[in-house]
Amino acid sequence: TATPYFAEIDVNLKITGLFMSYKNYTDFFKPHTEWWAESSGIFNLEVLPGVWFDPSHWFKSYEITITVTLRTDVIFDIEATMATGAIEMSVPDDVILNNISLTSSTGSVKLTTLGNNEFQGKVGLQTSTGSVDLFAKNTNFNHGFEAFTSTGSLLLNFTDCRMGDDLAGIVSTGSVTFKSYNMVYDKDIDLKLKTSTGSIDAEIYQYINMGANVTGSMKSSTGSIEVLYRDKLANTGVKFTSSIGTGSINYIDHATMEITGVLENIYSSYNYGAATYKYT
């Protein structure tokens, strides 16, 4: 829902457990004042000290949801950090933003753009333990995109997007899924997909002129790599060379593609040599 304010913050607390009769949020958190009526840009919600002496705290569980709604006619820099929990951000149609940084230590991170969006600054998603998901539609990433997770899965889905700088998806332990449909590039960039232990699944569909060259790197130390590439353009070609330590490489064959190399780790289109724009 749109807001006339620069920001609206809605906090929803759910506390369950034994000995909860006649309790309210002030028995668990401070401050005790009606902070929701304040116009300050900062608020703190802290657990009361010494709560372990109250039996109602012994068997409880928290579910805390903080929803921040921002005005759509303001170009924001957004930085969200979470120690334990999930971060989810949704960008509606026709919204321009600047730098975006979403970071969780333990929990998932998700970013969704609904269309006709632009990020004028850097965009980064990161978690130590958890999944990272991106669903971007008709969005300009003027300064590129990067996503990292130490332990968890990575899903990057781009549809009709424009990339202005390097794109990276890196996992220590877990899978990487990359899907790109009709991406346009403002300049030559690097595409890096990497996992130490896990699989990489890449699908690239290029039915419009890509505008520049992409140098790709797909690496897995222990796991599998699967790549599917399709285009119908005479001026666009591809030649991927993947590397693994322990695992398998699976290229999805096609009449326009060939698989070569001693280890069958080179995946290229027949028109690669004559192409103007190239994935390599």
Buried (B, 14 or more C-beta within 10 A) or exposed (E): EEEEEEEBEEBEBEBEBEEEEEBEEEBBBBEEEEBEEEEEEEEEBEEEEEBEEBEBBEEBEEEEEBEEEBBBEEEBEBEBEBEEBBBBBEBEEEBBBBBBBBBBBBBBBBBBBBBBBBBBBBBBBBBBBBBBBBBBBBBBBBBBBBBBBBBBBBBBBBBBBBBBBBBBBBBBBBBBBBBBBBBBBBEEBEBBBBBBBBBBBBBBBBEBBBBBBBEBBBBBBBBBBBBBBBBEBEEBBBBBBBEBEEBEBBBEEEEBBBBEEEEEBBBBBEBBEEBEBBBB
